[in-house]
Amino acid sequence: MRLPTVFLACLLALPILHAETLPLDHECAGLVKKYLTAVVEQDWKTAADMIISESLERRQRETVGIIKSAPTMSDEAAMLEGYNAKDYKELEKMTPQEFYVVDRNAWHQKLKIAPETMTRKKETLKINILSVASEPDKKYVHVVVRTSQETLTDKIEELFLISFVPNPKNAKAWLIAPEMKDRPVITPLPGTEGAKKDGASK
């Protein structure tokens, strides 16, 4: 019986971090609706401008890396299909935002969704904001949202967690950090080699 008691004592000793509940009409809730509408309408330029550059840069770097490693020219050409690029070097020259647009267009071109299905999805899109919360110490805002839309044969419902960080160019604006829930956020500790390298790169 002692082990559970000690375990409970350790839990009680841990610091408790409180999130702050925000109103459902918070600015980030409106941005979520704008972003998801842009995605459904395949307005990739609008969506790209709402995402942090680091995420777009990572997507570009990883995709180009995969194409670079293609074993044959034919494989590379197949991967480039839909990008309107002769080789991976053209993709490298693009800005992260430009690459995001062509990458999304290439992906959806491969899906070959019928125009009438796309029209139906746009007409039936519903976006329901379930909650908005912030992490005041990190200045993050997280929005939980449920979407609903219909194809010609099915109703599709999805649940999303969309995180926002302050725009480094405008402290009063927000940008989406799409990978926050999928990738760990790694920050070098003060005095470590990682911190020194990070400081030198700024």
Sequence and secondary structure as in RCSB ss.txt:
>XXXX:A:sequence
MRLPTVFLACLLALPILHAETLPLDHECAGLVKKYLTAVVEQDWKTAADMIISESLERRQRETVGIIKSAPTMSD
EAAMLEGYNAKDYKELEKMTPQEFYVVDRNAWHQKLKIAPETMTRKKETLKINILSVASEPDKKYVHVVVRTSQE
TLTDKIEELFLISFVPNPKNAKAWLIAPEMKDRPVITPLPGTEGAKKDGASK
>XXXX:A:secstr
 HHHHHHHHHHHHS     EEE TT HHHHHHHHHHHHHHTT HHHHHTTB HHHHHHHHHHHHHHHHT SSHHH
HHHHHTTS  SSHHHHHHS HHHHHHHHHHHHHHHHT  HHHHHHHHHH EEEEEEEEEETTTTEEEEEEEEEEE
 SS EEEEEEEEEEEEETTEEEEEEE TTTTTS      TTSHHHHHHHHT 
